[in-house]
Amino acid sequence: MTPFLRSLAIGASALWMAAATALAANGDVDTTFTFAGNNTRCIAVQPDGLAVVAYDDSNGAGGRKLVRLKANGTQDPYFNVTVSGGIHCILVQGDGKILLGGGFSEISGVRRHNLARLLPDGSVDPTFDPNVDYRVSVIAVQPDGRILFGGNFYKVAGQARNNIARVHADGTLDPTFAPILGNECSAIHVLADGRILVGGFFNDVNNIPRRGVAR
């Protein structure tokens, strides 16, 4: 990494360009970081400074892409991951494994429905397969290693779950956690005391009126 702080900017702009770039601490564009993507969806930075980026191919021919970028924006040639659909969220675990959520059915040719985990080398983790029936929009990891995720779905591992669920570190469903969100969950934050803040497009949680945010 360069001596100054980097921050990664994503999303659509008024110039019809959505890519990944790096900003210096004062907001100036970091000219040492160059990457040409399109419609960047999400970014997560590993402890070693490499950034995992999900984006759409600029020419439309290659569909959705998942790459890992070095500090100067060049792609890591050893990180080869293909995705059958869209990636909406990325979270790098403390052990270097990479959680992916979105609307997909395969990662690098391996069947994974909407939630998957990669090993640090980019290969699909064979031990982790929660099998979510529809889109995952957000992921959070609790201090004990259990994984929270939200989105717009109704089943996880064949069991009823309404837009939010929790799995153990091995991907098996936590049977003790089954809140009912009335609509999509798009934000999750684990508080220091263990309580969980959720945000989304819901009007109720467990049939208790809560508009957009609940704890």
Salt bridges, closest charged atoms under 4 A:
ASP30 OD2 - ARG6 NH1 2.27
ASP56 OD2 - ARG41 NH2 2.63
ASP56 OD1 - ARG64 NE 3.49
ASP76 OD2 - ARG68 NE 3.04
GLU106 OE2 - ARG111 NH1 3.59
ASP125 OD2 - LYS97 NZ 3.95
ASP125 OD2 - ARG117 NE 2.83
ASP129 OD2 - ARG112 NH1 3.66
ASP144 OD2 - ARG146 NE 2.83
ASP174 OD2 - ARG146 NH1 3.01
ASP174 OD2 - ARG166 NE 2.79
GLU184 OE1 - ARG135 NH2 2.97
ASP193 OD2 - ARG195 NE 2.82
